[in-house]
Amino acid sequence: MNNKIILSIGVITYNQPKELRRLMLSVLPQIEPGVEIVINDNSDNLESESIIRNEFNSPYVRYFKNKINVGSEGNILLATERSLGKYVWWLGDDELKPGAIAHVLSIIKNNPEISLIWINFEVNGLLARPLIQDKFFKDRNQVVEEISNELGFVSSIIFKKEKIINISKEDKDQFIGSDFINLYLVMHILSQDGKFYYVGHPYVICYPRPAEKHPYGGFEVFGINFYRIVKNFEAKFDKKSIKKMLAKNFGYVWRGILVCWLKGYDTPKGKFKTMFRLYWNFPEFWIAGPLFLMPKFITKFIYFIYKKVLKRKYT
């Protein structure tokens, strides 16, 4: 590891040249000595490479075009391995607000014992978390209780690289294909001794794909795989904290997939029986189960009431 590099920004991209350009326009002007950008390109065309070579040629930028498409999980692992800094910041095709990198460097330099930093983000003008002040988390249990559903968002995570170099290939391989290898790495970091920091200002702007264009994995990815990764680390956390984390995730998952199903973007595919076996003892299971099992036209009517009469805006 290059001791001169404090922070590596590992950019993970795949066939999104416009988004990559937008990200680089927000990141490169903020780069200063001690920071590098490591671009990991899974694209099957030359457009993204051309943008980096011609528009963002810089000594602070290292570009890698993967010989084969290694998938999003493989790209996350490669971005981590190729990073030379003490800390790694994964970035998808999002955008950084001015001052983001300087703020992160200040935190790291003043608190070298920090293992993980979580950064608030903005989606469609709305904050992911309402707290806008910085703070230290009390412990790992507070992390999973407060930001459980946001821990899977790649662009919000900065971590000390030494905290994951002891993971064996066998341990990582058991969760390759889960679509949540990043969550596995974060939970591994949290399960160790260290300090964990919350950045309240939304320095990251997230541009989610429209629901109809999002490759949903249904219950299998967002429910079952999430559950199994979290339970893998249960012994390192307070059981009540893990239960809260899983319950909160289940609430978001069944609502999100139900809405996408009713709008015609997706079907609630993916191992119902396994999902229900894992979550039957969560109170919201007894709301979710009937809604998915009853005739679709009835569920649509209930959803109409939920939105129009109760003025809910869950979409």
C-alpha positions as CSV (number, residue, x, y, z in Angstrom):
1,M,0.0,0.0,0.0
2,N,1.3,3.4,-0.9
3,N,1.7,5.3,2.4
4,K,1.5,8.7,0.6
5,I,-2.1,8.0,-0.5
6,I,-4.6,8.6,2.2
7,L,-7.9,8.1,0.3
8,S,-8.6,6.0,-2.8
9,I,-11.9,6.7,-4.6
10,G,-12.8,3.5,-6.3
11,V,-15.2,4.3,-9.2
12,I,-17.4,1.3,-10.2
13,T,-19.0,1.7,-13.6
14,Y,-20.7,-0.3,-16.3
15,N,-22.0,1.1,-19.7
16,Q,-23.0,4.4,-18.2
17,P,-20.7,6.9,-19.9
18,K,-22.9,10.0,-19.3
19,E,-23.2,9.2,-15.6
20,L,-19.4,8.5,-15.4
21,R,-18.7,11.9,-17.0
22,R,-21.1,13.6,-14.5
23,L,-19.3,11.8,-11.6
24,M,-15.9,12.7,-12.8
25,L,-16.8,16.4,-13.3
26,S,-17.9,16.5,-9.6
27,V,-14.9,14.5,-8.2
28,L,-11.8,15.5,-10.2
29,P,-11.9,19.3,-9.3
30,Q,-11.8,18.2,-5.6
31,I,-8.8,16.0,-5.8
32,E,-5.7,17.0,-3.9
33,P,-2.4,15.3,-3.0
34,G,-3.0,12.2,-1.0
35,V,-6.1,11.2,-3.0
36,E,-6.4,9.0,-6.1
37,I,-9.2,8.0,-8.4
38,V,-9.3,4.3,-9.4
39,I,-11.8,3.7,-12.2
40,N,-13.0,0.1,-12.6
41,D,-14.8,-0.2,-15.9
42,N,-16.9,-3.3,-16.6
43,S,-18.2,-1.8,-20.0
44,D,-18.3,-3.8,-23.2
45,N,-17.7,-0.7,-25.3
46,L,-15.0,1.9,-25.6
47,E,-17.1,5.0,-24.8
48,S,-16.3,5.2,-21.1
49,E,-12.6,4.6,-21.7
50,S,-12.6,7.3,-24.4
51,I,-14.1,9.8,-21.9
52,I,-11.5,9.1,-19.3
53,R,-8.6,9.1,-21.7
54,N,-9.6,12.2,-23.5
55,E,-11.4,14.3,-20.9
56,F,-10.0,13.3,-17.6
57,N,-6.4,12.5,-18.2
58,S,-4.8,13.2,-14.8
59,P,-1.9,11.9,-12.7
60,Y,-4.5,11.4,-10.0
61,V,-6.5,9.0,-12.1
62,R,-5.8,5.3,-12.7
63,Y,-8.1,3.6,-15.2
64,F,-8.7,-0.2,-15.5
65,K,-10.9,-1.8,-18.1
66,N,-11.8,-5.3,-17.0
67,K,-11.1,-7.9,-19.6
68,I,-14.4,-9.5,-18.9
69,N,-17.5,-8.3,-17.1
70,V,-17.0,-9.4,-13.5
71,G,-20.4,-8.2,-12.4
72,S,-21.0,-5.4,-9.9
73,E,-19.8,-7.5,-6.9
74,G,-16.6,-8.5,-8.7
75,N,-16.0,-4.9,-9.6
76,I,-16.4,-3.8,-6.0
77,L,-13.8,-6.3,-5.0
78,L,-11.5,-5.2,-7.8
79,A,-11.9,-1.5,-6.9
80,T,-10.9,-2.4,-3.3
81,E,-7.9,-4.5,-4.3
82,R,-6.6,-1.9,-6.8
83,S,-6.9,1.0,-4.3
84,L,-3.5,2.1,-2.8
85,G,-4.9,4.3,-0.1
86,K,-5.3,3.7,3.6
87,Y,-9.0,4.4,3.1
88,V,-11.3,3.4,0.3
89,W,-14.4,5.2,-0.9
90,W,-16.6,3.3,-3.3
91,L,-18.5,5.4,-5.8
92,G,-21.1,4.3,-8.2
93,D,-22.5,6.6,-11.0
94,D,-23.6,9.2,-8.5
95,E,-22.2,12.7,-7.8
96,L,-20.3,14.4,-5.1
97,K,-21.1,17.9,-3.8
98,P,-18.2,20.5,-3.5
99,G,-16.2,20.1,-0.3
100,A,-16.9,16.4,0.1
101,I,-13.4,15.1,-0.3
102,A,-11.8,17.9,1.8
103,H,-14.3,17.1,4.6
104,V,-13.6,13.4,4.5
105,L,-9.8,14.0,4.6
106,S,-10.2,16.3,7.6
107,I,-12.1,13.6,9.5
108,I,-9.5,10.9,8.6
109,K,-6.5,13.1,9.5
110,N,-8.0,14.2,12.8
111,N,-9.3,10.7,13.7
112,P,-6.9,8.0,12.3
113,E,-8.6,5.4,14.5
114,I,-11.8,5.5,12.5
115,S,-12.7,2.3,10.7
116,L,-15.7,3.4,8.8
117,I,-17.4,6.6,7.8
118,W,-21.0,6.7,6.5
119,I,-22.0,9.8,4.5
120,N,-25.6,11.1,4.2
121,F,-27.0,11.3,0.7
122,E,-29.7,13.0,-1.2
123,V,-32.2,11.4,-3.5
124,N,-34.6,13.5,-5.6
125,G,-34.0,16.4,-3.2
126,L,-34.7,14.3,-0.1
127,L,-32.2,13.4,2.6
128,A,-31.7,9.7,3.3
129,R,-31.3,10.5,7.0
130,P,-32.7,13.6,8.7
131,L,-29.7,14.3,11.0
132,I,-27.4,16.7,9.2
133,Q,-24.8,17.1,12.0
134,D,-21.6,15.0,12.1
135,K,-21.2,12.6,15.0
136,F,-19.4,9.5,16.2
137,F,-21.6,6.4,16.6
138,K,-21.7,5.1,20.1
139,D,-20.9,1.6,18.9
140,R,-21.5,-0.9,16.1
141,N,-25.0,-1.6,17.4
142,Q,-26.0,2.0,16.9
143,V,-24.8,1.9,13.4
144,V,-26.9,-1.1,12.3
145,E,-30.0,0.3,14.2
146,E,-29.8,3.8,12.8
147,I,-28.7,3.3,9.2
148,S,-29.5,-0.4,8.5
149,N,-31.2,0.2,5.2
150,E,-28.6,2.6,3.9
151,L,-25.6,0.4,4.7
152,G,-26.0,-1.3,1.3
153,F,-25.7,2.0,-0.6
154,V,-22.2,1.8,-2.1
155,S,-21.4,5.6,-2.5
156,S,-22.0,6.4,1.2
157,I,-19.3,4.1,2.6
158,I,-15.7,4.9,3.3
159,F,-13.6,2.4,5.2
160,K,-10.1,1.6,6.4
161,K,-8.7,-0.9,3.9
162,E,-6.7,-2.9,6.5
163,K,-10.0,-3.9,8.1
164,I,-10.9,-6.2,5.3
165,I,-7.5,-7.6,4.2
166,N,-7.9,-10.5,6.6
167,I,-11.0,-11.9,4.9
168,S,-10.3,-15.3,3.3
169,K,-11.4,-16.0,-0.3
170,E,-13.6,-18.8,1.0
171,D,-15.5,-16.4,3.3
172,K,-16.0,-13.9,0.5
173,D,-17.0,-16.6,-2.0
174,Q,-19.9,-17.7,0.1
175,F,-21.7,-14.4,-0.6
176,I,-20.6,-13.8,-4.2
177,G,-23.8,-13.8,-6.2
178,S,-25.8,-12.3,-3.4
179,D,-25.7,-8.8,-4.9
180,F,-24.6,-7.6,-1.5
181,I,-20.9,-8.3,-1.2
182,N,-20.5,-4.7,-0.2
183,L,-22.8,-5.3,2.8
184,Y,-20.8,-8.3,3.7
185,L,-17.6,-6.2,3.8
186,V,-19.2,-3.5,5.8
187,M,-20.6,-5.9,8.4
188,H,-17.2,-7.5,8.6
189,I,-15.7,-4.0,9.3
190,L,-18.3,-3.2,11.9
191,S,-17.8,-6.6,13.7
192,Q,-14.2,-5.5,14.6
193,D,-13.0,-3.0,17.1
194,G,-12.8,0.5,15.8
195,K,-14.7,3.8,15.7
196,F,-17.5,4.6,13.3
197,Y,-18.4,8.1,12.1
198,Y,-21.5,9.7,10.6
199,V,-21.4,12.6,8.2
200,G,-24.7,14.4,8.3
201,H,-24.3,16.7,5.3
202,P,-25.6,15.0,2.1
203,Y,-22.3,15.2,0.2
204,V,-23.5,12.5,-2.2
205,I,-26.3,13.0,-4.7
206,C,-27.8,9.7,-5.8
207,Y,-29.5,9.3,-9.2
208,P,-31.5,6.1,-8.9
209,R,-32.7,4.4,-12.1
210,P,-36.5,4.5,-12.7
211,A,-38.2,1.5,-11.2
212,E,-39.2,0.1,-14.6
213,K,-35.5,0.0,-15.5
214,H,-34.1,-1.4,-12.3
215,P,-33.1,-5.1,-12.3
216,Y,-35.0,-6.0,-9.2
217,G,-34.0,-9.3,-7.6
218,G,-37.3,-9.5,-5.7
219,F,-37.4,-11.1,-2.3
220,E,-34.4,-13.3,-3.0
221,V,-31.9,-10.5,-3.2
222,F,-33.3,-7.8,-0.9
223,G,-34.9,-10.1,1.7
224,I,-33.2,-13.5,1.8
225,N,-29.6,-12.6,0.8
226,F,-29.7,-9.5,3.1
227,Y,-30.9,-11.6,5.9
228,R,-28.3,-14.3,5.5
229,I,-25.4,-11.8,5.4
230,V,-26.6,-10.0,8.5
231,K,-27.2,-13.2,10.4
232,N,-23.7,-14.3,9.5
233,F,-22.4,-11.6,11.9
234,E,-25.1,-11.8,14.6
235,A,-22.8,-13.1,17.3
236,K,-20.7,-9.8,17.1
237,F,-23.8,-7.6,17.7
238,D,-26.5,-7.2,20.2
239,K,-29.4,-9.5,19.2
240,K,-32.0,-6.8,19.6
241,S,-30.0,-4.5,17.3
242,I,-29.9,-7.2,14.6
243,K,-33.6,-7.9,15.0
244,K,-34.3,-4.2,14.5
245,M,-32.1,-4.1,11.5
246,L,-33.8,-7.1,9.8
247,A,-37.3,-5.8,10.8
248,K,-36.6,-2.4,9.3
249,N,-35.2,-4.0,6.1
250,F,-38.2,-6.3,5.7
251,G,-40.6,-3.3,6.0
252,Y,-38.8,-1.5,3.2
253,V,-38.5,-4.6,1.0
254,W,-42.0,-5.8,1.0
255,R,-43.4,-2.3,0.5
256,G,-41.0,-1.5,-2.4
257,I,-41.6,-4.8,-4.2
258,L,-45.3,-4.6,-3.7
259,V,-45.5,-1.1,-5.3
260,C,-43.3,-2.2,-8.2
261,W,-45.5,-5.2,-8.8
262,L,-48.7,-3.2,-8.7
263,K,-47.3,-0.6,-11.1
264,G,-46.3,-3.4,-13.5
265,Y,-42.5,-2.8,-13.3
266,D,-41.7,-6.2,-11.7
267,T,-43.2,-9.3,-10.2
268,P,-42.7,-10.3,-6.6
269,K,-40.6,-13.2,-7.7
270,G,-38.1,-15.1,-5.6
271,K,-38.7,-17.8,-3.1
272,F,-41.8,-16.8,-1.2
273,K,-41.6,-19.8,1.1
274,T,-38.0,-19.1,2.1
275,M,-38.7,-15.4,2.7
276,F,-41.8,-16.2,4.8
277,R,-39.9,-18.8,6.8
278,L,-37.2,-16.3,7.7
279,Y,-39.5,-13.4,8.5
280,W,-42.7,-15.0,9.9
281,N,-41.9,-13.8,13.4
282,F,-41.7,-10.2,12.4
283,P,-45.0,-8.3,13.0
284,E,-45.1,-6.8,9.5
285,F,-45.1,-10.3,7.9
286,W,-48.8,-10.6,8.9
287,I,-49.5,-7.5,6.8
288,A,-47.3,-8.3,3.8
289,G,-48.3,-12.0,3.4
290,P,-52.0,-11.4,2.8
291,L,-51.4,-8.5,0.5
292,F,-49.3,-10.6,-1.8
293,L,-51.5,-13.7,-1.6
294,M,-54.9,-12.0,-2.2
295,P,-56.1,-11.3,-5.8
296,K,-54.2,-8.5,-7.4
297,F,-57.2,-6.3,-8.0
298,I,-58.0,-6.2,-4.3
299,T,-54.4,-5.3,-3.4
300,K,-54.5,-2.5,-6.0
301,F,-57.6,-1.1,-4.4
302,I,-56.0,-1.2,-0.9
303,Y,-52.9,0.6,-2.4
304,F,-55.2,3.2,-3.9
305,I,-56.8,3.8,-0.5
306,Y,-53.4,3.9,1.1
307,K,-52.1,6.6,-1.3
308,K,-55.1,8.7,-2.0
309,V,-57.1,8.6,1.2
310,L,-54.3,8.4,3.8
311,K,-52.2,10.8,1.7
312,R,-49.2,8.5,1.7
313,K,-46.4,9.1,-0.8
314,Y,-44.7,5.7,-0.8
315,T,-43.9,4.9,-4.4
